[in-house]
Amino acid sequence: MGPYMKPIPIGASLAMIFSLLVAFMISPWALAARAAQDGAGRARGQGRPARPLYRKVMGGLLDDGKRRRWFFAGMAALMLAAVSLVVLRVVTVKMLPFDNKSEFQVLVDMPPGTPLEGTQAAADAITRALERSARSRTSSSTPGSAGR
């Protein structure tokens, strides 16, 4: 997976936890604070134009069991439809970046003061070992080029 992908599961888990904390703690507190500001001198259900529609829809869902079951069935159907898009390969989901390189790099870290010929000999030995592999087609070595 590589060093850049290792923190992704930790970061995603922390993001979900913080999102849950915001949803359960900060959002209700902010709503209560806002309602306290807006509620001075207003009758219940007045004020914002969306409130009557919200109360009608949510009241119907809370009061009528049949309507509530149809709502949840519709939500489940939409969820299944969304998941089926992935299963049927209508949309593609990439969890990791596509990087199908057929090469790799070997860095030889020699002790300080090693002459270039010594580094060349070590690189040649590694190159010969790699060339014996059935999966290796080509190889190259560039001793003395580190840092350039």
N, CA, C and O of each residue as an XYZ file, in Angstrom:
592
protein
N       0.821     -1.188      0.000
C       0.000      0.000      0.000
C       0.867      1.255      0.000
O       0.506      2.230     -0.659
N       1.945      1.272      0.679
C       2.836      2.422      0.644
C       2.655      3.314      1.858
O       1.631      3.260      2.538
N       3.662      4.135      2.121
C       3.630      4.965      3.330
C       2.565      6.059      3.296
O       2.134      6.520      4.353
N       2.133      6.483      2.114
C       1.148      7.552      2.045
C      -0.263      7.051      2.311
O      -1.140      7.840      2.664
N      -0.496      5.756      2.148
C      -1.829      5.199      2.333
C      -2.055      4.666      3.752
O      -3.199      4.440      4.147
N      -0.992      4.466      4.515
C      -1.147      3.882      5.854
C      -2.059      4.699      6.772
O      -2.865      4.096      7.481
N      -1.981      6.037      6.803
C      -2.831      6.774      7.755
C      -4.285      6.915      7.332
O      -5.084      7.443      8.105
N      -4.663      6.469      6.142
C      -6.038      6.667      5.671
C      -7.063      5.999      6.584
O      -8.040      6.659      6.939
N      -6.910      4.733      6.991
C      -7.933      4.151      7.872
C      -8.066      4.885      9.204
O      -9.171      5.018      9.729
N      -6.963      5.354      9.746
C      -7.019      6.084     11.019
C      -7.720      7.417     10.819
O      -8.582      7.796     11.612
N      -7.351      8.128      9.756
C      -7.966      9.427      9.492
C      -9.443      9.320      9.205
O     -10.224     10.154      9.664
N      -9.843      8.307      8.452
C     -11.257      8.130      8.147
C     -12.046      7.788      9.407
O     -13.160      8.278      9.597
N     -11.475      6.955     10.263
C     -12.161      6.605     11.514
C     -12.315      7.827     12.410
O     -13.380      8.046     12.988
N     -11.260      8.618     12.527
C     -11.346      9.828     13.346
C     -12.348     10.813     12.762
O     -13.082     11.459     13.510
N     -12.391     10.938     11.451
C     -13.353     11.847     10.827
C     -14.779     11.416     11.135
O     -15.638     12.261     11.386
N     -15.046     10.104     11.120
C     -16.396      9.628     11.441
C     -16.741      9.897     12.900
O     -17.868     10.282     13.211
N     -15.781      9.698     13.791
C     -16.033      9.947     15.216
C     -16.317     11.426     15.455
O     -17.259     11.768     16.170
N     -15.506     12.309     14.858
C     -15.726     13.750     15.041
C     -17.053     14.181     14.416
O     -17.741     15.043     14.963
N     -17.412     13.599     13.291
C     -18.694     13.912     12.666
C     -19.847     13.487     13.571
O     -20.842     14.202     13.698
N     -19.710     12.330     14.195
C     -20.734     11.857     15.119
C     -20.857     12.790     16.325
O     -21.964     13.096     16.769
N     -19.720     13.235     16.849
C     -19.751     14.169     17.978
C     -20.430     15.475     17.592
O     -21.223     16.017     18.361
N     -20.122     15.982     16.401
C     -20.765     17.215     15.942
C     -22.262     17.003     15.792
O     -23.056     17.852     16.198
N     -22.654     15.871     15.210
C     -24.074     15.609     14.980
C     -24.846     15.470     16.279
O     -25.987     15.925     16.363
N     -24.257     14.854     17.290
C     -24.989     14.598     18.528
C     -24.799     15.653     19.602
O     -25.600     15.721     20.534
N     -23.765     16.479     19.504
C     -23.516     17.444     20.569
C     -23.614     18.888     20.090
O     -24.356     19.682     20.668
N     -22.884     19.230     19.056
C     -22.791     20.635     18.657
C     -24.032     21.083     17.899
O     -24.536     22.179     18.144
N     -24.531     20.265     16.989
C     -25.721     20.660     16.212
C     -26.948     20.877     17.098
O     -27.623     21.893     16.933
N     -27.272     19.971     18.035
C     -28.424     20.249     18.906
C     -28.219     21.495     19.777
O     -29.158     22.260     20.001
N     -27.002     21.693     20.261
C     -26.728     22.886     21.065
C     -26.929     24.156     20.233
O     -27.543     25.114     20.701
N     -26.406     24.161     18.993
C     -26.550     25.334     18.128
C     -28.016     25.577     17.786
O     -28.456     26.727     17.745
N     -28.777     24.516     17.542
C     -30.196     24.662     17.240
C     -30.939     25.235     18.441
O     -31.783     26.117     18.283
N     -30.634     24.745     19.635
C     -31.294     25.252     20.838
C     -30.938     26.716     21.070
O     -31.794     27.508     21.466
N     -29.689     27.077     20.828
C     -29.278     28.469     21.009
C     -29.979     29.362     19.992
O     -30.426     30.456     20.336
N     -30.080     28.911     18.756
C     -30.742     29.688     17.713
C     -32.248     29.794     17.991
O     -32.847     30.851     17.790
N     -32.841     28.716     18.445
C     -34.274     28.736     18.751
C     -34.563     29.682     19.900
O     -35.607     30.334     19.905
N     -33.671     29.777     20.870
C     -33.862     30.693     21.990
C     -33.817     32.138     21.504
O     -34.557     32.983     22.008
N     -32.948     32.433     20.519
C     -32.872     33.789     19.969
C     -34.118     34.114     19.161
O     -34.688     35.193     19.319
N     -34.553     33.200     18.299
C     -35.680     33.435     17.401
C     -37.026     33.358     18.111
O     -38.001     33.953     17.652
N     -37.089     32.639     19.214
C     -38.376     32.353     19.844
C     -38.968     33.494     20.640
O     -40.118     33.393     21.067
N     -38.247     34.565     20.857
C     -38.759     35.654     21.684
C     -39.931     36.342     20.983
O     -39.753     36.943     19.923
N     -41.131     36.258     21.571
C     -42.299     36.965     21.064
C     -42.996     36.305     19.899
O     -43.910     36.911     19.341
N     -42.630     35.112     19.494
C     -43.273     34.458     18.356
C     -44.133     33.290     18.832
O     -43.796     32.595     19.790
N     -45.206     33.103     18.164
C     -46.065     31.958     18.474
C     -45.466     30.709     17.841
O     -44.676     30.797     16.900
N     -45.837     29.575     18.351
C     -45.309     28.296     17.849
C     -45.717     28.086     16.390
O     -46.885     28.238     16.031
N     -44.713     27.727     15.541
C     -44.995     27.441     14.141
C     -44.928     28.649     13.236
O     -45.084     28.511     12.023
N     -44.702     29.829     13.785
C     -44.589     31.018     12.961
C     -43.119     31.378     12.775
O     -42.239     30.856     13.460
N     -42.883     32.272     11.843
C     -41.511     32.758     11.706
C     -40.885     32.390     10.378
O     -40.786     33.245      9.497
N     -40.472     31.193     10.205
C     -39.774     30.780      8.988
C     -40.772     30.134      8.025
O     -41.677     29.417      8.453
N     -40.604     30.390      6.718
C     -41.577     29.848      5.759
C     -41.526     28.335      5.621
O     -42.528     27.741      5.222
N     -40.428     27.688      5.924
C     -40.317     26.236      5.757
C     -40.882     25.479      6.955
O     -41.109     24.273      6.860
N     -41.108     26.135      8.049
C     -41.574     25.438      9.256
C     -42.920     24.735      9.078
O     -43.045     23.585      9.499
N     -43.921     25.358      8.485
C     -45.199     24.630      8.333
C     -45.060     23.369      7.477
O     -45.640     22.332      7.798
N     -44.294     23.458      6.394
C     -44.079     22.283      5.548
C     -43.324     21.201      6.322
O     -43.669     20.021      6.251
N     -42.304     21.608      7.051
C     -41.526     20.647      7.844
C     -42.420     19.970      8.881
O     -42.379     18.750      9.040
N     -43.216     20.755      9.576
C     -44.090     20.191     10.604
C     -45.116     19.228      9.996
O     -45.427     18.194     10.586
N     -45.635     19.573      8.819
C     -46.622     18.718      8.172
C     -45.998     17.381      7.773
O     -46.573     16.325      8.036
N     -44.811     17.424      7.133
C     -44.159     16.193      6.667
C     -43.694     15.354      7.848
O     -44.007     14.166      7.921
N     -42.958     15.950      8.769
C     -42.425     15.188      9.894
C     -43.520     14.734     10.848
O     -43.439     13.644     11.415
N     -44.537     15.558     11.027
C     -45.660     15.146     11.868
C     -46.359     13.933     11.291
O     -46.751     13.022     12.020
N     -46.515     13.927      9.956
C     -47.128     12.770      9.311
C     -46.294     11.515      9.481
O     -46.839     10.432      9.692
N     -44.991     11.646      9.392
C     -44.105     10.482      9.576
C     -44.126      9.984     11.015
O     -44.067      8.779     11.260
N     -44.210     10.899     11.954
C     -44.190     10.497     13.361
C     -45.535      9.923     13.820
O     -45.580      9.016     14.652
N     -46.621     10.458     13.272
C     -47.942     10.044     13.745
C     -48.500      8.819     13.024
O     -49.189      8.006     13.639
N     -48.213      8.677     11.738
C     -48.820      7.615     10.934
C     -47.800      6.501     10.683
O     -46.806      6.703      9.986
N     -48.061      5.324     11.262
C     -47.132      4.195     11.120
C     -47.021      3.703      9.694
O     -45.941      3.301      9.261
N     -48.126      3.729      8.952
C     -48.087      3.266      7.557
C     -47.218      4.186      6.699
O     -46.412      3.718      5.895
N     -47.385      5.474      6.875
C     -46.576      6.441      6.128
C     -45.092      6.297      6.492
O     -44.211      6.394      5.637
N     -44.845      6.063      7.785
C     -43.467      5.894      8.244
C     -42.834      4.653      7.617
O     -41.680      4.699      7.190
N     -43.577      3.546      7.555
C     -43.031      2.329      6.936
C     -42.752      2.535      5.448
O     -41.722      2.084      4.946
N     -43.664      3.216      4.734
C     -43.429      3.507      3.310
C     -42.198      4.396      3.122
O     -41.431      4.217      2.176
N     -42.022      5.354      4.031
C     -40.846      6.227      3.960
C     -39.558      5.414      4.116
O     -38.626      5.578      3.329
N     -39.501      4.546      5.116
C     -38.307      3.730      5.331
C     -38.100      2.727      4.200
O     -36.963      2.439      3.829
N     -39.186      2.198      3.652
C     -39.059      1.295      2.508
C     -38.484      2.043      1.306
O     -37.645      1.512      0.577
N     -38.938      3.266      1.110
C     -38.379      4.084      0.024
C     -36.912      4.388      0.235
O     -36.125      4.357     -0.711
N     -36.538      4.684      1.471
C     -35.119      4.944      1.777
C     -34.276      3.696      1.537
O     -33.171      3.782      1.001
N     -34.800      2.532      1.934
C     -34.078      1.276      1.708
C     -33.950      0.990      0.212
O     -32.905      0.522     -0.242
N     -35.004      1.269     -0.556
C     -34.950      1.052     -2.004
C     -33.926      1.979     -2.654
O     -33.180      1.558     -3.539
N     -33.888      3.223     -2.223
C     -32.885      4.151     -2.762
C     -31.466      3.696     -2.409
O     -30.555      3.809     -3.230
N     -31.279      3.184     -1.193
C     -29.959      2.699     -0.789
C     -29.552      1.493     -1.621
O     -28.412      1.408     -2.078
N     -30.477      0.562     -1.819
C     -30.182     -0.604     -2.655
C     -29.890     -0.197     -4.090
O     -29.011     -0.774     -4.729
N     -30.611      0.784     -4.601
C     -30.355      1.268     -5.960
C     -28.954      1.873     -6.064
O     -28.248      1.646     -7.047
N     -28.558      2.638     -5.055
C     -27.225      3.246     -5.072
C     -26.134      2.187     -5.005
O     -25.136      2.282     -5.719
N     -26.312      1.174     -4.151
C     -25.319      0.107     -4.034
C     -25.287     -0.737     -5.304
O     -24.227     -1.207     -5.714
N     -26.451     -0.928     -5.926
C     -26.483     -1.738     -7.144
C     -25.732     -1.071     -8.293
O     -25.250     -1.760     -9.193
N     -25.625      0.254     -8.278
C     -24.831      0.938     -9.305
C     -23.375      0.489     -9.267
O     -22.734      0.350    -10.309
N     -22.861      0.265     -8.075
C     -21.481     -0.209     -7.944
C     -21.387     -1.679     -8.327
O     -20.466     -2.082     -9.036
N     -22.343     -2.484     -7.857
C     -22.320     -3.922     -8.129
C     -22.451     -4.195     -9.625
O     -21.783     -5.084    -10.153
N     -23.300     -3.443    -10.303
C     -23.499     -3.626    -11.737
C     -22.451     -2.897    -12.579
O     -22.525     -2.907    -13.808
N     -21.500     -2.282    -11.936
C     -20.395     -1.558    -12.581
C     -20.874     -0.427    -13.486
O     -20.271     -0.138    -14.520
N     -21.968      0.204    -13.077
C     -22.418      1.403    -13.773
C     -21.498      2.562    -13.400
O     -21.176      3.405    -14.237
N     -21.081      2.594    -12.142
C     -20.091      3.556    -11.667
C     -18.902      2.768    -11.126
O     -19.051      1.637    -10.662
N     -17.739      3.370    -11.191
C     -16.545      2.702    -10.666
C     -16.154      3.343     -9.340
O     -16.300      4.549     -9.140
N     -15.663      2.517     -8.462
C     -15.205      2.972     -7.162
C     -13.740      2.601     -7.042
O     -13.373      1.431     -7.143
N     -12.912      3.603     -6.827
C     -11.475      3.357     -6.667
C     -11.104      3.624     -5.214
O     -11.181      4.756     -4.736
N     -10.705      2.576     -4.527
C     -10.296      2.741     -3.146
C      -8.855      3.214     -3.044
O      -8.510      3.980     -2.145
N      -8.029      2.765     -3.951
C      -6.626      3.165     -3.974
C      -6.316      3.730     -5.349
O      -6.946      3.351     -6.336
N      -5.353      4.630     -5.419
C      -5.011      5.180     -6.735
C      -4.463      4.095     -7.660
O      -3.784      3.169     -7.215
N      -4.764      4.220     -8.941
C      -4.307      3.249     -9.929
C      -2.872      3.571    -10.292
O      -2.600      4.589    -10.929
N      -1.966      2.718     -9.895
C      -0.555      2.935    -10.164
C       0.060      1.578    -10.491
O       0.698      0.959     -9.640
N      -0.128      1.129    -11.698
C       0.325     -0.191    -12.103
C       1.693     -0.098    -12.771
O       1.841     -0.411    -13.952
N       2.663      0.324    -12.022
C       4.007      0.423    -12.564
C       4.671     -0.939    -12.485
O       4.546     -1.647    -11.486
N       5.367     -1.293    -13.529
C       6.056     -2.572    -13.551
C       7.545     -2.368    -13.293
O       8.390     -3.021    -13.905
N       7.843     -1.478    -12.403
C       9.249     -1.212    -12.085
C       9.392     -0.920    -10.594
O       8.437     -0.537     -9.919
N      10.606     -1.111    -10.109
C      10.909     -0.717     -8.744
C      12.359     -0.260     -8.696
O      13.143     -0.518     -9.609
N      12.688      0.417     -7.625
C      14.004      1.032     -7.499
C      14.709      0.468     -6.276
O      14.113      0.325     -5.209
N      15.992      0.148     -6.449
C      16.811     -0.336     -5.348
C      17.890      0.708     -5.096
O      18.677      1.021     -5.990
N      17.927      1.239     -3.896
C      18.960      2.209     -3.534
C      19.995      1.498     -2.666
O      19.658      0.836     -1.685
N      21.251      1.649     -3.047
C      22.339      1.038     -2.294
C      22.994      2.132     -1.476
O      23.580      3.065     -2.026
N      22.894      2.015     -0.154
C      23.471      3.020      0.749
C      24.789      2.476      1.281
O      24.817      1.651      2.195
N      25.871      2.951      0.696
C      27.208      2.484      1.070
C      27.754      3.371      2.185
O      27.324      4.513      2.345
N      28.715      2.834      2.964
C      29.315      3.639      4.033
C      30.037      4.854      3.451
O      30.532      4.802      2.325
N      30.099      5.935      4.207
C      30.810      7.125      3.724
C      32.279      6.794      3.408
O      32.925      6.035      4.131
N      32.778      7.363      2.344
C      34.166      7.144      1.948
C      34.372      5.964      1.024
O      35.495      5.717      0.585
N      33.310      5.223      0.717
C      33.431      4.094     -0.206
C      33.737      4.638     -1.600
O      33.035      5.529     -2.080
N      34.771      4.118     -2.255
C      35.070      4.611     -3.601
C      33.955      4.230     -4.585
O      33.201      3.287     -4.345
N      33.862      4.960     -5.670
C      32.826      4.738     -6.673
C      32.903      3.331     -7.245
O      31.878      2.749     -7.598
N      34.100      2.784     -7.339
C      34.261      1.432     -7.858
C      33.608      0.406     -6.942
O      33.025     -0.568     -7.417
N      33.700      0.618     -5.632
C      33.057     -0.283     -4.666
C      31.540     -0.232     -4.787
O      30.870     -1.263     -4.719
N      31.002      0.967     -4.967
C      29.561      1.121     -5.155
C      29.128      0.467     -6.465
O      28.067     -0.153     -6.539
N      29.973      0.617     -7.512
C      29.667     -0.001     -8.807
C      29.649     -1.518     -8.686
O      28.787     -2.174     -9.271
N      30.590     -2.084     -7.936
C      30.638     -3.531     -7.753
C      29.389     -4.028     -7.019
O      28.818     -5.053     -7.391
N      28.966     -3.305     -5.981
C      27.765     -3.703     -5.236
C      26.525     -3.607     -6.132
O      25.666     -4.490     -6.107
N      26.437     -2.529     -6.924
C      25.291     -2.361     -7.821
C      25.279     -3.449     -8.900
O      24.215     -3.947     -9.269
N      26.467     -3.818     -9.405
C      26.533     -4.880    -10.413
C      26.084     -6.222     -9.839
O      25.410     -6.994    -10.520
N      26.456     -6.504     -8.582
C      26.041     -7.761     -7.954
C      24.517     -7.807     -7.793
O      23.899     -8.845     -8.027
N      23.921     -6.693     -7.399
C      22.467     -6.641     -7.254
C      21.802     -6.788     -8.623
O      20.790     -7.477     -8.759
N      22.376     -6.137     -9.634
C      21.824     -6.211    -10.989
C      21.852     -7.649    -11.510
O      20.880     -8.116    -12.105
N      22.970     -8.350    -11.285
C      23.058     -9.751    -11.730
C      22.022    -10.618    -11.013
O      21.408    -11.488    -11.630
N      21.829    -10.386     -9.725
C      20.834    -11.157     -8.969
C      19.422    -10.880     -9.494
O      18.607    -11.798     -9.579
N      19.128     -9.634     -9.843
C      17.812     -9.295    -10.376
C      17.596     -9.871    -11.765
O      16.481    -10.260    -12.112
N      18.653     -9.927    -12.558
C      18.524    -10.454    -13.923
C      18.255    -11.956    -13.932
O      17.721    -12.480    -14.910
N      18.616    -12.654    -12.858
C      18.337    -14.092    -12.773
C      16.861    -14.374    -12.507
O      16.391    -15.491    -12.725
N      16.140    -13.376    -12.042
C      14.715    -13.543    -11.761
C      13.934    -13.659    -13.067
O      14.217    -12.955    -14.037
N      12.960    -14.544    -13.081
C      12.148    -14.739    -14.278
C      11.239    -13.541    -14.540
O      10.814    -13.328    -15.675
N      10.937    -12.763    -13.514
C      10.048    -11.613    -13.665
C      10.779    -10.368    -14.136
O      10.144     -9.385    -14.518
N      12.093    -10.397    -14.113
C      12.875     -9.210    -14.480
C      13.219     -9.258    -15.964
O      13.721    -10.267    -16.458
N      12.948     -8.160    -16.674
C      13.282     -8.082    -18.095
C      14.501     -7.208    -18.342
O      15.407     -7.598    -19.079
N      14.531     -6.061    -17.747
C      15.653     -5.141    -17.945
C      16.070     -4.566    -16.607
O      15.310     -4.590    -15.639
N      17.270     -4.056    -16.567
C      17.763     -3.389    -15.361
C      18.803     -2.357    -15.770
O      19.403     -2.440    -16.842
N      18.997     -1.404    -14.909
C      20.036     -0.399    -15.137
C      20.544      0.064    -13.778
O      19.823      0.009    -12.783
N      21.773      0.512    -13.748
C      22.334      1.033    -12.517
C      23.076      2.322    -12.827
O      23.710      2.468    -13.871
N      22.975      3.251    -11.885
C      23.641      4.549    -12.018
C      24.331      4.893    -10.706
O      23.844      5.736     -9.953
N      25.470      4.245    -10.421
C      26.161      4.539     -9.162
C      26.723      5.955     -9.171
O      27.153      6.476    -10.200
N      26.702      6.544     -8.007
C      27.257      7.890     -7.858
C      26.298      8.993     -8.236
O      26.706     10.153     -8.292
N      25.045      8.687     -8.496
C      24.093      9.708     -8.940
C      23.088     10.099     -7.847
O      22.112     10.792     -8.133
N      23.310      9.670     -6.622
C      22.364      9.966     -5.540
C      22.350     11.463     -5.262
O      23.389     12.123     -5.245
N      21.160     11.970     -5.048
C      21.030     13.392     -4.718
C      21.007     14.285     -5.927
O      20.968     15.506     -5.775
N      21.029     13.728     -7.134
C      21.006     14.587     -8.335
C      19.703     14.451     -9.046
O      19.493     15.092    -10.076
